[in-house]
């Protein structure tokens, strides 16, 4: 008979081994979970950036004086990349005594606000691209016309696509009607991005690159663009917020690499696009540009949109950005659908022109912009709702395409028909469009 006590050590050893294995498994699982949690937490943490005060020990007279009189701008500039590159205040502000626009300041002459002519000393390519863009002379001409341009600035304007295609002048009339007391705080706040400067250059770089920190993060974030691209006539900011791209930014923008080196941006830096990614930044196979029309297919700003010159090349550059996240089938289908919407909105605006044609034929419109209610309805129809529907489609904002766009446009069409019929009836005109009849004729 086998002694039962001989089995006890074997069983005890086996049980201890099982406990050891189980314990190791538990430890591995716990460590794995901890690693996952740490990884997820790290991904949600904002990217920490070292801030260096380049002016900490500065004894420059501009710095020491302005530390006392306007310390905010010194604090901003101290952390800028330009200060780190040893660019001084004088490099941007100080000019010769007879420089156009110069003012005397503390025994020297300065420009209170440096112009693109100064910026191009270091940023020549960027200034040339900007000068050839719709942000330059076309932005200013949209409210003031071209009367303030020098011959050289006029030539630059006419070389830009918007200089050839700018059919809607009602905005100029509205600017004149409102007057300088209002437009100083309204129209100029955005359109002076393309204002002509006394030294012959055009624009205000600081409209986007806020002084004095000149931060890449600031200029790349879409909140910067909403200073102008907002409101009923071009609500790109609102549309972006409701779009898939905007939602991705709103919920994950803290993980974006806002200070990534210019021209090297990838989906690792920006997994969701923003205004700069699509229209300016070097991203994927598309290079950096300061010409914000360089990737656009249509003149969406106009009452009747037409294709831009060289639109095929523009589309290719934009689609190269899209291809970093989307396949070709998706991109082609999206472009075809968005093109079709532009045509549909064009047709509605053309219908509105047909509706008011009898008033023109019978001289029942004064010809002066914004002097009677029907002028505002005609303007709002295309300038607010038609444009919004088109922007909403291209930027994937369904609510703005529909309720702030197509719906409002159709409502204005219905109101316009009633207003036209009333004016014709009051004038005793019953002719059909295309058959003008003078008021009072039998």
C-alpha positions in Angstrom: 0.0 0.0 0.0 1.3 3.4 -0.9 1.9 5.8 1.9 -0.7 8.7 1.4 1.6 11.2 3.1 4.0 10.9 0.2 1.5 12.8 -2.1 1.1 15.9 0.1 4.3 17.6 -0.8 3.5 17.2 -4.5 0.0 18.6 -4.1 1.3 21.5 -2.1 3.9 22.3 -4.7 1.3 22.2 -7.5 -1.0 24.5 -5.6 1.7 27.0 -4.9 2.7 26.9 -8.6 -0.9 27.6 -9.6 -1.1 30.6 -7.2 2.2 31.9 -8.6 0.9 31.7 -12.2 -2.4 33.3 -11.3 -0.6 36.1 -9.5 1.7 36.7 -12.4 -1.3 36.9 -14.7 -3.0 39.4 -12.5 0.2 41.6 -12.3 0.5 41.5 -16.1 -3.1 42.5 -16.6 -2.8 45.3 -14.1 0.4 46.6 -15.7 -1.3 46.4 -19.2 -4.3 48.3 -18.0 -2.0 50.9 -16.4 -0.1 51.3 -19.6 -3.3 51.8 -21.6 -4.6 54.3 -19.1 -1.2 56.2 -19.2 -1.2 56.2 -23.0 -4.8 57.5 -23.2 -4.1 60.1 -20.6 -0.9 61.2 -22.4 -2.9 61.5 -25.6 -5.4 63.9 -24.0 -2.8 66.1 -22.4 -2.1 69.4 -24.1 1.3 69.5 -25.8 3.7 71.3 -23.4 5.8 73.9 -25.1 8.8 75.6 -23.6 8.4 79.4 -23.4 11.7 81.3 -23.5 11.8 85.0 -22.6 14.3 86.3 -25.2 14.3 89.8 -23.8 14.8 88.8 -20.1 18.3 90.5 -19.9 17.7 93.0 -22.7 19.0 96.5 -22.2 17.8 97.7 -25.6 16.4 101.3 -25.2 13.2 100.4 -27.0 12.7 97.5 -24.7 13.5 99.4 -21.5 11.3 102.3 -22.4 8.3 100.2 -23.5 8.6 98.0 -20.5 7.6 101.1 -18.6 5.1 102.6 -21.0 3.5 99.6 -22.7 4.7 96.4 -21.0 2.1 94.2 -22.7 3.8 94.4 -26.1 7.2 93.8 -24.7 5.9 90.7 -22.9 4.3 89.5 -26.1 7.4 90.1 -28.2 9.7 88.6 -25.6 8.3 85.1 -26.3 8.1 85.4 -30.1 10.2 83.5 -32.6 11.4 86.8 -34.0 12.8 87.9 -30.7 14.5 84.5 -30.4 16.0 85.1 -33.8 17.3 88.4 -32.5 15.1 90.6 -34.7 14.9 93.9 -32.9 12.1 96.5 -32.6 14.1 98.8 -34.9 14.4 96.1 -37.6 10.6 96.4 -38.1 9.7 99.9 -37.0 12.6 102.3 -37.7 12.8 104.0 -41.1 14.5 107.0 -42.7 13.0 110.4 -42.0 11.3 110.8 -45.4 9.9 107.3 -45.5 6.1 107.4 -46.5 4.0 107.3 -43.3 6.9 107.8 -40.9 6.4 109.7 -37.6 9.1 111.1 -35.4 9.6 109.2 -32.2 12.3 109.6 -29.6 15.0 111.0 -31.8 14.3 108.7 -34.7 11.6 107.9 -37.3 9.3 104.9 -37.1 6.3 103.3 -38.7 3.7 102.9 -36.1 2.5 99.8 -38.0 5.1 98.2 -40.3 3.8 97.6 -43.8 4.3 94.5 -46.1 7.2 96.4 -47.7 9.0 96.1 -44.4 7.9 92.5 -43.8 9.2 91.4 -47.2 12.8 92.1 -46.1 12.6 88.8 -44.4 9.4 87.3 -45.8 9.6 88.0 -49.5 7.8 84.9 -50.8 5.0 85.3 -48.4 4.4 89.0 -49.2 4.5 88.3 -53.0 1.9 85.5 -52.6 -0.3 87.7 -50.4 -0.1 90.6 -52.8 -1.4 88.3 -55.5 -4.3 87.0 -53.4 -7.9 88.0 -52.8 -6.9 89.1 -49.3 -5.0 92.0 -50.9 -6.4 94.6 -53.3 -9.7 92.8 -54.0 -10.6 92.9 -50.3 -10.2 96.6 -50.1 -11.8 97.2 -53.5 -14.9 95.3 -52.4 -15.8 98.3 -50.2 -13.9 101.3 -51.6 -13.5 100.5 -55.2 -10.1 101.1 -56.9 -9.9 104.9 -56.8 -7.3 104.9 -54.0 -4.9 102.6 -55.9 -1.7 103.7 -57.6 -1.2 102.6 -61.2 1.0 99.8 -59.9 -1.6 98.7 -57.3 -4.3 98.8 -59.9 -2.2 96.6 -62.2 -1.7 94.1 -59.3 -5.5 94.2 -58.7 -6.3 93.5 -62.4 -3.9 90.6 -62.4 -5.8 88.8 -59.6 -8.8 86.7 -60.5 -11.1 88.8 -58.4 -9.9 91.9 -60.3 -11.3 90.3 -63.5 -14.4 88.9 -61.9 -16.1 91.3 -59.6 -19.6 91.8 -61.0 -21.5 92.7 -57.8 -20.9 96.3 -56.7 -23.8 96.8 -54.2 -21.3 96.5 -51.3 -19.6 99.6 -52.5 -22.9 101.5 -52.4 -23.7 100.2 -49.0 -20.3 101.4 -47.7 -21.0 104.9 -49.0 -24.5 104.9 -47.6 -23.3 104.0 -44.1 -20.6 106.6 -44.0 -17.2 106.8 -42.3 -18.5 107.1 -38.8 -19.9 103.6 -39.1 -17.5 101.9 -41.5 -14.5 102.9 -39.4 -15.7 100.2 -37.0 -17.4 97.9 -39.5 -16.2 97.4 -43.0 -12.6 98.6 -42.4 -12.1 96.1 -39.6 -12.0 93.3 -42.2 -11.4 94.8 -45.6 -8.4 96.8 -44.6 -6.4 93.6 -44.7 -5.9 94.7 -48.3 -5.6 98.5 -47.8 -3.0 100.3 -49.9 -0.1 101.7 -47.9 1.7 105.0 -48.4 4.9 103.2 -49.3 3.2 101.5 -52.3 2.8 98.1 -50.7 -0.6 96.6 -50.0 -2.2 95.0 -47.0 -1.8 94.5 -43.3 0.0 91.3 -42.2 -1.1 92.0 -38.6 -4.7 91.3 -39.6 -3.8 87.6 -39.3 -0.5 87.6 -37.5 -1.5 89.5 -34.3 1.3 91.6 -32.8 3.6 91.2 -31.1 4.0 87.5 -30.4 3.5 86.4 -34.0 2.6 83.0 -32.9 2.3 80.1 -35.3 -0.4 78.6 -33.0 -2.4 81.8 -33.0 -2.3 82.2 -36.8 -3.1 78.5 -37.5 -6.1 78.2 -35.1 -9.4 78.8 -36.9 -10.6 81.3 -34.2 -8.2 83.8 -35.9 -10.1 83.6 -39.2 -13.5 84.1 -37.5 -12.6 87.8 -37.0 -13.9 88.3 -40.5 -15.3 85.0 -41.8 -18.4 85.1 -39.7 -22.0 86.4 -40.0 -24.8 86.1 -42.5 -22.9 86.9 -45.6 -19.9 84.5 -45.2 -20.4 82.4 -42.0 -17.4 80.1 -42.5 -16.7 80.0 -38.8 -20.2 78.9 -37.9 -20.2 76.4 -40.7 -16.8 75.0 -39.6 -18.1 74.6 -36.1 -20.9 72.3 -37.1 -18.9 70.4 -39.8 -17.2 67.1 -39.1 -13.8 68.8 -39.4 -14.8 71.5 -36.9 -16.2 68.9 -34.4 -12.9 67.0 -34.6 -11.0 70.2 -33.9 -13.3 71.2 -31.0 -13.0 67.8 -29.3 -9.3 67.1 -30.1 -7.5 70.3 -31.0 -5.6 70.3 -27.8 -3.6 67.4 -29.2 -2.6 69.2 -32.4 1.0 70.3 -33.0 0.4 74.0 -33.5 4.1 74.9 -33.5 5.1 72.3 -36.1 7.8 73.6 -38.6 6.3 75.3 -41.6 6.1 73.2 -44.7 6.3 69.8 -42.9 2.8 69.3 -41.6 1.3 65.9 -41.6 -1.8 64.1 -40.2 0.3 63.4 -37.2 0.5 67.1 -36.5 -3.1 67.9 -37.5 -5.4 64.8 -37.6 -8.3 67.2 -38.2 -8.1 70.1 -40.7 -8.6 73.7 -40.0 -8.8 76.9 -42.1 -5.0 77.1 -42.5 -4.6 73.4 -43.2 -7.0 73.6 -46.2 -6.2 77.0 -47.6 -2.6 78.0 -46.6 -0.4 75.5 -44.9 1.9 73.1 -46.6 0.2 69.8 -46.0 0.6 66.5 -47.8 1.6 67.1 -51.4 0.4 70.8 -51.4 3.0 73.4 -50.6 2.5 76.5 -48.3 0.9 79.5 -49.9 -0.3 83.0 -48.7 -2.6 83.1 -51.7 -5.9 82.0 -50.1 -7.5 81.6 -53.6 -4.9 79.1 -54.7 -7.0 76.0 -54.0 -10.5 77.3 -54.8 -12.6 76.1 -57.7 -15.4 78.6 -57.8 -16.1 82.3 -57.2 -18.5 81.5 -54.5 -18.7 85.1 -53.2 -20.6 86.2 -56.3 -24.3 86.3 -57.0 -23.9 84.0 -60.0 -20.8 81.8 -59.3 -18.5 80.9 -62.1 -15.4 78.8 -62.3 -12.1 80.4 -61.3 -9.3 80.7 -63.9 -7.2 77.6 -63.9 -9.7 76.0 -61.6 -8.6 72.5 -62.5 -5.1 73.2 -61.0 -6.7 74.8 -57.9 -8.9 71.8 -57.4 -5.9 69.4 -57.7 -4.0 71.4 -55.0 -7.0 71.3 -52.7 -7.7 67.6 -53.3 -4.1 66.7 -52.5 -4.9 68.0 -49.0 -8.1 66.0 -48.9 -6.3 62.9 -49.9 -4.3 62.8 -46.7 -7.5 61.5 -45.0 -10.0 60.6 -47.8 -9.9 58.3 -50.7 -10.3 59.4 -54.3 -13.8 58.0 -54.7 -15.1 60.0 -51.8 -13.4 63.2 -52.9 -14.7 62.9 -56.5 -18.2 62.3 -55.4 -18.1 65.2 -52.9 -16.8 67.6 -55.6 -19.5 66.5 -58.1 -22.2 67.0 -55.5 -21.0 70.3 -54.4 -20.7 71.5 -58.0 -24.3 70.5 -58.6 -25.4 72.6 -55.5 -23.6 75.7 -56.9 -25.5 75.3 -60.2 -28.8 74.9 -58.3 -28.2 78.1 -56.2 -27.2 79.9 -59.4 -30.5 79.0 -60.9 -32.5 80.4 -58.0 -30.6 83.7 -58.2 -31.2 83.8 -61.9 -34.9 83.2 -61.2 -34.8 86.3 -58.9 -33.3 88.3 -61.7 -36.1 87.2 -64.0 -38.7 88.1 -61.4 -37.5 91.8 -61.1 -36.9 92.2 -64.8 -40.4 93.7 -65.5 -39.6 96.4 -62.9 -36.4 97.2 -64.8 -38.3 97.1 -68.2 -40.8 99.6 -66.9 -38.4 101.9 -65.0 -40.0 101.0 -61.7 -36.7 100.6 -59.8 -35.0 103.8 -58.9 -31.5 102.6 -59.9 -30.2 103.8 -56.5 -29.1 101.0 -54.3 -30.7 100.5 -50.9 -33.3 103.3 -51.1 -36.4 101.1 -50.9 -37.2 97.7 -49.2 -37.1 95.6 -52.3 -33.4 96.5 -52.8 -32.6 94.8 -49.5 -34.6 91.7 -50.4 -32.8 91.4 -53.7 -29.4 91.9 -52.0 -30.0 89.5 -49.1 -31.3 86.8 -51.4 -27.9 86.3 -53.0 -25.4 88.1 -50.7 -26.6 86.4 -47.5 -28.6 83.2 -48.3 -27.2 82.2 -51.7 -23.6 82.5 -50.6 -24.3 80.8 -47.3 -25.9 77.8 -49.0 -22.8 77.5 -51.2 -20.3 77.9 -48.4 -22.3 75.4 -46.3 -22.1 72.7 -48.9 -18.4 73.1 -49.6 -17.6 73.1 -45.9 -20.0 70.4 -44.9 -22.4 72.4 -42.7 -25.9 71.0 -43.3 -27.8 73.5 -41.1 -26.2 76.5 -42.9 -26.8 74.9 -46.3 -30.5 74.4 -45.5 -32.0 76.7 -42.8 -29.6 79.6 -43.1 -29.2 79.2 -46.9 -31.6 77.4 -49.2 -34.7 77.9 -47.0 -34.1 81.7 -46.6 -33.4 82.0 -50.3 -36.7 80.4 -51.2 -38.5 82.6 -48.7 -36.9 85.7 -50.2 -38.0 84.5 -53.7 -41.6 84.2 -52.5 -41.5 87.6 -50.9 -39.8 89.1 -54.0 -42.6 87.9 -56.2 -45.2 89.6 -54.0 -43.3 92.8 -53.9 -42.8 92.9 -57.7 -46.5 92.2 -58.3 -47.5 94.9 -55.9 -45.3 97.5 -57.6 -46.5 96.5 -61.1 -50.1 96.7 -59.9 -49.6 100.1 -58.3 -48.1 101.3 -61.6 -50.9 99.8 -63.7 -48.6 97.5 -65.5 -49.9 94.0 -66.4 -47.4 93.0 -69.1 -45.5 89.7 -68.8 -41.7 89.7 -68.5 -40.1 90.6 -71.7 -43.1 92.8 -72.8 -42.4 96.2 -71.3 -45.4 98.5 -71.0 -45.1 102.1 -69.8 -47.2 103.0 -66.8 -50.5 104.6 -67.9 -50.6 103.1 -71.4 -53.7 101.4 -72.6 
